[in-house]
Amino acid sequence: MTATIPGIDAPPRGATLSISHLDFVDQASFLGLRATELSTLSQMVWIYERDIDTDRLRRFHANLGRGLLGRRIERSRLPFGRHRWVLDAACNPIDVELAPLPRNELQDWVYRHAQLPIDPEHGPAWRLGVSRFTDGATAVSLVISHSIADGVGMCRAIADATNDADLPLGYAAPQSRRRVRSVREDLRRTRHDLPDTARAFRKATKMLSSRRQDIKHAGRPATEEHIEQIPAATVYLDESHWDTHARERGGTSNSLVGAFAAQLATKVGRLGPDGRVTLSMPVNERTEGDHRANAMTSVMFAIDPAELTTDLRGIRRATKEVLSGLQDTPDEKWALLPLTPFIPKAAARRLADVALEYNDYPVGCSNVGPLDPDVNRPDGTHADYVFCKLAEQRVRPDKVLSTYGQLFLASGRVNEKIFLAVVGYQPGVIESRADLTNLLTETLEDFGMRGVIE
């Protein structure tokens, strides 16, 4: 019996198609990385207010390499072929900061760890790092290429590694297929994809015609100004305190996360011509047994920030409406994914700019919700604090400034705490971590909430 993993089309009768072929969105993620040289990462950080069990952490590290993260991307021998997943037998050593750091350098260390070499094709595709601090605390950081796993996939891989789960993925070793067999299988896959590719081509013709000006101007550098590091900070709040404030305003935890992001964006000045804030939210689509790297879609919608600090009913209603309409009217960009293997690098670079819709000044807002408690114990015991976030490598200053800055908030719930991990840069407003911390403090005060910022 041949199982079908979600995200991989079922094979036609009489044919056997390998489940190791990348899903279109995963190949698009990889090709976008190669086209723009901007690497997007998922990062999880645990903070222990003490020393950790290093032996158990080493076991956790080894387990990660035997699960969903123990894979790399191998290119098709065909210029228009679907790439494949292959096993990654190598397990990069744990990155250890040799000397204890001052506690106020935590975020700097988190940033530096995310800048170490990561490559989903050549490896390492992920890294685990440890740093001790002069106040006795210990931090652990896991960084993963987004072409290997998204945030939810990362959390599943962590829980599996914590529980010593044995999850053979069934992928082949790198370069293990003979050339003739490789070409034959990839041609069969391409032939199977032809109906989807034809439909995508017709949709692309209409879309590109209507957005010709966007594509014409995409990819043009806005400035040569240099940005050393995008400021980052994390807010921790007691979950009962957070939930009380959500209920009092007629909302949910999810709507309060969106409202907090929108209020922060308002203070920063990320507003459209109509004075509204555009929120960009990923939507999880991962199901049981789903091995895609990016099992998600996204929605983008604008809200009026006028009453967000006192009334969450408006943003709650807007979020429900956009999510309920997602299935009926999916984002037009996702319909173009079957064209991914045929897009040249130059075109991919321009389309990546168009896909980000820079003119909307979007505010990224990702709420992963309650985390599996097993995600919070890389050394076998529960960390005191944890947060996850997006990280980027080789950030081009012209891209950051062409979006009129950058603002992204990730939130989750674990260990009876809510975390809000914020990354932001705004010329003249947020240019340092101190600037971001001050704005987060003001935003907490706007909602009448108490939190700890690190």
C-alpha positions as CSV (number, residue, x, y, z in Angstrom):
1,M,0.0,0.0,0.0
2,T,1.3,3.5,-0.9
3,A,0.6,6.2,1.7
4,T,0.0,9.8,0.6
5,I,1.5,12.5,2.8
6,P,-0.6,15.7,2.9
7,G,0.9,18.2,0.5
8,I,2.0,15.5,-2.0
9,D,-0.4,14.8,-4.8
10,A,-1.6,11.2,-5.0
11,P,0.0,9.3,-7.9
12,P,-2.0,8.4,-11.0
13,R,-3.0,4.7,-11.6
14,G,-0.2,2.6,-12.7
15,A,2.5,5.0,-11.5
16,T,4.5,5.2,-8.3
17,L,5.6,8.7,-7.3
18,S,8.1,9.1,-4.5
19,I,6.9,10.9,-1.5
20,S,10.4,12.4,-1.2
21,H,9.6,15.1,-3.8
22,L,9.3,18.6,-2.3
23,D,5.9,20.1,-2.1
24,F,5.6,23.2,-4.4
25,V,5.6,25.7,-1.6
26,D,8.8,24.1,-0.2
27,Q,10.6,24.3,-3.5
28,A,9.4,27.9,-3.8
29,S,10.9,28.6,-0.4
30,F,14.2,27.1,-1.4
31,L,14.3,28.8,-4.8
32,G,13.4,32.1,-3.2
33,L,16.4,31.6,-0.8
34,R,18.7,31.1,-3.7
35,A,17.3,33.9,-5.8
36,T,17.3,36.6,-3.1
37,E,20.1,35.2,-0.9
38,L,17.9,36.2,2.1
39,S,17.7,33.2,4.4
40,T,14.6,32.9,6.7
41,L,15.0,30.8,9.8
42,S,12.8,29.5,12.6
43,Q,14.4,30.0,16.1
44,M,13.4,28.6,19.5
45,V,15.2,29.9,22.6
46,W,15.0,28.4,26.1
47,I,16.2,30.2,29.2
48,Y,17.0,28.3,32.4
49,E,17.7,30.3,35.6
50,R,20.3,27.7,36.5
51,D,22.7,25.3,34.9
52,I,21.4,22.5,32.6
53,D,21.8,18.8,32.2
54,T,24.4,18.7,29.4
55,D,24.2,15.0,28.9
56,R,20.5,15.1,28.3
57,L,20.9,18.1,26.0
58,R,23.4,16.1,23.9
59,R,20.8,13.3,23.6
60,F,18.2,15.9,22.6
61,H,20.7,17.2,20.0
62,A,21.3,13.7,18.6
63,N,17.5,13.0,18.5
64,L,16.9,16.1,16.5
65,G,19.2,14.9,13.8
66,R,17.2,11.6,13.6
67,G,13.8,13.3,13.2
68,L,12.2,15.8,10.8
69,L,15.3,18.0,10.9
70,G,17.6,15.2,9.7
71,R,17.1,16.0,6.1
72,R,18.4,18.2,3.3
73,I,17.3,19.2,-0.2
74,E,18.8,17.6,-3.2
75,R,18.2,19.3,-6.5
76,S,16.6,17.5,-9.5
77,R,19.0,16.7,-12.4
78,L,16.3,18.3,-14.6
79,P,16.4,22.1,-14.8
80,F,12.6,22.1,-14.4
81,G,12.3,19.1,-12.0
82,R,10.9,18.8,-8.5
83,H,13.7,18.7,-5.9
84,R,13.9,15.9,-3.3
85,W,14.3,15.3,0.3
86,V,17.4,13.3,1.2
87,L,18.8,12.1,4.6
88,D,21.3,14.3,6.3
89,A,23.6,11.9,8.2
90,A,25.8,14.8,9.5
91,C,25.0,16.3,12.8
92,N,26.7,19.6,13.4
93,P,28.3,19.9,16.9
94,I,26.5,22.0,19.5
95,D,27.6,25.6,19.3
96,V,29.0,26.5,22.8
97,E,29.7,30.0,23.9
98,L,33.0,29.6,25.7
99,A,32.9,32.4,28.3
100,P,29.8,33.4,30.3
101,L,28.1,36.5,29.1
102,P,26.3,39.3,31.0
103,R,22.6,38.7,31.1
104,N,21.8,41.9,29.2
105,E,23.6,40.4,26.2
106,L,21.1,37.5,25.8
107,Q,19.4,39.0,22.7
108,D,22.7,39.8,21.2
109,W,23.8,36.1,21.6
110,V,20.5,34.9,20.2
111,Y,21.1,37.1,17.1
112,R,24.7,35.9,16.7
113,H,23.7,32.3,16.9
114,A,21.1,32.9,14.1
115,Q,23.9,34.3,11.9
116,L,26.0,31.2,11.9
117,P,26.0,29.3,8.5
118,I,22.8,27.5,7.7
119,D,22.0,25.9,4.4
120,P,19.1,23.6,3.6
121,E,21.0,22.1,0.6
122,H,24.6,21.7,1.6
123,G,24.1,21.8,5.4
124,P,24.0,22.3,8.2
125,A,20.3,22.9,7.9
126,W,19.9,23.5,11.6
127,R,22.1,24.3,14.7
128,L,21.8,24.0,18.4
129,G,23.7,26.4,20.7
130,V,24.3,27.0,24.4
131,S,25.5,30.0,26.3
132,R,25.9,30.5,30.1
133,F,25.5,33.9,31.7
134,T,27.2,35.5,34.6
135,D,24.1,35.5,36.8
136,G,24.0,31.7,36.6
137,A,21.4,31.4,33.9
138,T,21.8,29.2,30.8
139,A,20.2,29.7,27.3
140,V,19.7,27.2,24.6
141,S,19.0,28.2,21.0
142,L,17.7,26.1,18.1
143,V,17.9,27.6,14.6
144,I,16.4,25.9,11.6
145,S,16.2,26.9,7.9
146,H,12.6,27.7,7.1
147,S,13.1,25.6,4.0
148,I,13.4,22.6,6.3
149,A,10.6,23.3,8.8
150,D,8.2,26.1,9.7
151,G,7.4,27.0,13.3
152,V,4.8,24.3,13.9
153,G,7.1,21.7,12.3
154,M,9.9,22.8,14.5
155,C,7.8,22.4,17.6
156,R,6.8,18.9,16.5
157,A,10.5,18.0,15.9
158,I,11.4,19.3,19.3
159,A,8.7,17.3,21.1
160,D,9.7,14.2,19.2
161,A,13.4,14.7,20.2
162,T,12.5,15.3,23.8
163,N,10.5,12.0,23.9
164,D,13.3,10.0,22.1
165,A,10.8,9.2,19.3
166,D,12.0,7.1,16.5
167,L,10.6,8.5,13.3
168,P,12.2,7.1,10.1
169,L,11.3,9.3,7.2
170,G,12.1,6.9,4.5
171,Y,14.3,9.2,2.5
172,A,17.3,8.0,0.5
173,A,20.9,9.0,1.1
174,P,22.3,11.9,-0.9
175,Q,23.3,11.2,-4.5
176,S,22.2,7.6,-4.1
177,R,20.0,7.5,-7.3
178,R,21.7,6.7,-10.6
179,R,21.4,9.4,-13.2
180,V,19.1,7.5,-15.5
181,R,16.7,6.5,-12.7
182,S,16.8,10.0,-11.3
183,V,15.9,11.7,-14.6
184,R,13.2,9.1,-15.3
185,E,11.5,9.5,-11.9
186,D,11.6,13.3,-12.1
187,L,10.2,13.3,-15.7
188,R,7.3,11.1,-14.5
189,R,6.7,13.6,-11.6
190,T,6.8,16.5,-14.1
191,R,4.3,14.8,-16.4
192,H,2.0,14.1,-13.4
193,D,2.1,17.8,-12.5
194,L,1.3,19.1,-16.0
195,P,-2.4,19.7,-15.5
196,D,-1.7,21.8,-12.4
197,T,1.1,23.6,-14.2
198,A,-1.2,24.5,-17.1
199,R,-3.8,25.9,-14.8
200,A,-1.2,27.9,-13.0
201,F,0.2,29.3,-16.2
202,R,-3.3,30.6,-17.2
203,K,-3.7,32.2,-13.8
204,A,-0.2,33.6,-13.9
205,T,-0.9,35.3,-17.3
206,K,-3.9,37.1,-15.9
207,M,-2.2,38.0,-12.6
208,L,1.1,39.3,-14.2
209,S,-0.9,41.4,-16.6
210,S,-2.8,43.1,-13.8
211,R,0.3,43.7,-11.7
212,R,2.8,44.6,-14.4
213,Q,3.8,47.8,-12.7
214,D,4.5,46.0,-9.4
215,I,6.8,43.6,-11.1
216,K,8.5,46.3,-13.1
217,H,9.5,48.2,-10.0
218,A,10.2,45.1,-7.8
219,G,13.8,44.4,-7.0
220,R,15.0,48.1,-7.2
221,P,17.2,49.0,-4.3
222,A,15.9,51.9,-2.2
223,T,19.0,52.9,-0.3
224,E,22.6,51.9,0.4
225,E,22.2,52.6,4.2
226,H,23.8,49.9,6.3
227,I,21.8,48.2,9.1
228,E,24.0,46.3,11.6
229,Q,21.3,44.4,13.4
230,I,17.5,44.4,13.5
231,P,16.5,45.2,17.2
232,A,14.7,42.4,19.1
233,A,13.1,42.0,22.5
234,T,10.7,39.6,24.2
235,V,7.8,40.4,26.6
236,Y,6.7,37.8,29.1
237,L,3.2,38.0,30.8
238,D,1.4,35.9,33.3
239,E,-1.2,33.9,31.3
240,S,-4.1,34.6,33.7
241,H,-3.3,38.3,33.6
242,W,-3.3,38.2,29.8
243,D,-6.6,36.2,29.5
244,T,-8.3,38.5,31.9
245,H,-7.5,41.5,29.7
246,A,-8.6,39.7,26.6
247,R,-12.0,38.8,28.1
248,E,-12.6,42.2,29.5
249,R,-12.3,43.6,26.0
250,G,-14.6,41.1,24.4
251,G,-11.8,39.2,22.7
252,T,-9.7,36.1,22.8
253,S,-6.0,35.5,23.3
254,N,-5.5,35.5,19.6
255,S,-7.3,38.8,19.0
256,L,-5.3,40.4,21.8
257,V,-2.1,39.3,20.2
258,G,-3.2,40.9,16.9
259,A,-4.3,44.1,18.8
260,F,-1.0,44.4,20.6
261,A,0.9,44.1,17.2
262,A,-1.4,46.6,15.6
263,Q,-1.1,49.1,18.5
264,L,2.7,48.8,18.4
265,A,2.6,49.4,14.6
266,T,0.5,52.5,15.2
267,K,3.0,53.9,17.6
268,V,5.8,53.1,15.1
269,G,3.9,54.7,12.2
270,R,3.3,51.6,10.0
271,L,-0.1,52.9,8.8
272,G,-1.6,52.9,5.3
273,P,-3.0,56.0,3.6
274,D,-6.3,55.3,5.2
275,G,-4.8,55.2,8.7
276,R,-5.3,51.4,9.1
277,V,-2.8,48.7,10.1
278,T,-2.2,45.8,7.7
279,L,-1.7,42.5,9.6
280,S,-0.1,39.5,7.9
281,M,-0.8,36.2,9.7
282,P,0.4,32.7,8.8
283,V,-2.3,30.0,9.0
284,N,-1.3,26.5,10.1
285,E,-2.4,23.7,7.8
286,R,-0.2,20.9,9.2
287,T,-1.9,17.6,9.8
288,E,-0.8,14.3,11.5
289,G,2.0,12.8,9.5
290,D,2.5,15.9,7.4
291,H,6.2,16.1,6.5
292,R,6.1,19.3,4.5
293,A,8.6,22.0,5.6
294,N,6.0,24.8,5.2
295,A,2.5,23.4,5.9
296,M,0.8,26.8,6.0
297,T,-0.8,29.6,4.1
298,S,-1.3,33.2,5.1
299,V,-3.8,36.0,5.3
300,M,-3.4,39.7,5.1
301,F,-6.1,42.2,6.2
302,A,-6.3,45.8,7.4
303,I,-7.9,47.0,10.7
304,D,-8.8,50.3,12.3
305,P,-6.5,50.7,15.3
306,A,-8.7,53.4,17.0
307,E,-10.2,51.3,19.8
308,L,-7.9,48.3,20.0
309,T,-6.8,49.0,23.6
310,T,-10.3,49.0,24.9
311,D,-12.4,46.8,22.5
312,L,-11.3,43.7,20.7
313,R,-14.6,42.8,19.1
314,G,-13.6,44.5,15.9
315,I,-10.3,42.7,15.3
316,R,-11.9,39.5,16.5
317,R,-14.6,39.8,13.9
318,A,-12.2,40.8,11.1
319,T,-9.9,37.9,11.9
320,K,-12.9,35.4,11.7
321,E,-14.1,36.9,8.5
322,V,-10.7,36.6,6.7
323,L,-10.1,33.1,8.0
324,S,-13.6,31.9,7.0
325,G,-13.1,33.3,3.5
326,L,-9.7,31.8,3.0
327,Q,-11.0,28.5,1.8
328,D,-13.5,30.1,-0.7
329,T,-11.1,32.7,-2.0
330,P,-7.5,31.6,-1.5
331,D,-4.7,34.0,-2.1
332,E,-4.0,34.2,-5.8
333,K,-0.3,33.8,-5.3
334,W,-0.7,30.2,-4.0
335,A,-2.4,29.2,-7.2
336,L,0.9,29.9,-9.1
337,L,3.0,27.4,-7.1
338,P,2.9,24.6,-9.7
339,L,5.0,27.0,-11.9
340,T,7.8,27.0,-9.3
341,P,10.2,24.5,-11.0
342,F,10.0,26.5,-14.3
343,I,10.8,30.0,-12.9
344,P,14.3,31.4,-13.7
345,K,16.2,33.0,-10.8
346,A,15.9,36.5,-12.1
347,A,12.1,36.2,-12.3
348,A,12.0,34.5,-8.9
349,R,13.8,37.5,-7.4
350,R,11.2,39.9,-8.8
351,L,8.2,37.8,-7.9
352,A,9.5,37.4,-4.3
353,D,9.3,41.2,-4.0
354,V,5.8,41.3,-5.5
355,A,4.6,38.5,-3.1
356,L,5.7,40.5,-0.1
357,E,3.5,43.5,-1.1
358,Y,5.8,46.1,0.2
359,N,3.5,49.0,-0.3
360,D,1.1,47.7,2.4
361,Y,3.7,48.1,5.2
362,P,2.5,44.8,6.6
363,V,3.0,43.8,10.3
364,G,3.9,40.2,10.7
365,C,1.8,38.6,13.5
366,S,2.2,34.9,14.3
367,N,0.5,33.2,17.3
368,V,1.4,29.6,17.7
369,G,-0.9,29.3,20.7
370,P,-0.4,26.7,23.5
371,L,2.9,24.8,23.0
372,D,3.2,21.2,23.9
373,P,4.8,21.1,27.3
374,D,7.4,18.7,25.8
375,V,8.7,21.6,23.7
376,N,9.8,23.3,26.8
377,R,12.3,20.7,28.1
378,P,15.4,20.3,25.9
379,D,17.5,19.1,28.8
380,G,14.7,16.9,30.2
381,T,13.4,19.6,32.6
382,H,11.1,22.6,32.0
383,A,12.9,25.9,31.1
384,D,11.9,29.0,33.0
385,Y,11.3,31.0,29.9
386,V,10.9,30.1,26.2
387,F,10.2,32.1,23.0
388,C,10.2,31.4,19.3
389,K,10.7,33.9,16.5
390,L,11.6,34.4,12.9
391,A,15.3,35.2,12.2
392,E,16.9,36.3,8.9
393,Q,20.4,36.0,7.5
394,R,22.0,38.3,4.9
395,V,19.4,41.0,5.4
396,R,19.7,43.5,2.6
397,P,19.3,47.0,4.0
398,D,17.6,48.2,0.8
399,K,14.9,45.5,1.3
400,V,14.3,46.5,4.9
401,L,14.0,50.1,4.1
402,S,11.9,49.6,1.0
403,T,9.2,48.2,3.2
404,Y,9.4,51.4,5.4
405,G,11.1,49.3,8.0
406,Q,10.2,45.9,9.5
407,L,8.0,44.7,12.3
408,F,7.2,41.1,13.3
409,L,5.6,39.7,16.4
410,A,5.5,36.0,17.4
411,S,3.5,34.8,20.4
412,G,2.9,31.6,22.2
413,R,1.8,30.1,25.5
414,V,3.8,27.8,27.7
415,N,4.8,27.3,31.4
416,E,1.8,29.5,32.5
417,K,3.3,32.5,30.6
418,I,2.6,34.3,27.3
419,F,5.5,35.4,25.3
420,L,5.6,38.2,22.7
421,A,8.8,38.1,20.7
422,V,9.2,41.2,18.6
423,V,11.7,42.1,15.9
424,G,11.5,45.6,14.5
425,Y,13.3,48.3,12.7
426,Q,11.9,51.7,11.7
427,P,14.1,54.6,10.5
428,G,14.1,57.3,13.0
429,V,11.8,55.4,15.4
430,I,13.3,52.0,16.2
431,E,17.0,51.9,15.6
432,S,18.2,50.2,18.7
433,R,17.0,47.6,21.2
434,A,16.5,50.5,23.7
435,D,14.1,52.1,21.3
436,L,12.1,48.9,20.9
437,T,12.0,48.3,24.6
438,N,10.6,51.7,25.3
439,L,7.9,51.3,22.7
440,L,6.9,47.9,24.1
441,T,6.7,49.4,27.6
442,E,4.4,52.1,26.3
443,T,2.3,49.6,24.4
444,L,1.9,47.5,27.6
445,E,0.8,50.7,29.4
446,D,-1.7,51.4,26.7
447,F,-3.4,48.1,27.5
448,G,-3.0,48.5,31.2
449,M,-0.9,45.3,31.3
450,R,2.2,44.2,33.2
451,G,5.0,42.3,31.7
452,V,8.7,41.6,31.9
453,I,10.8,42.6,28.9
454,E,14.1,41.0,28.1
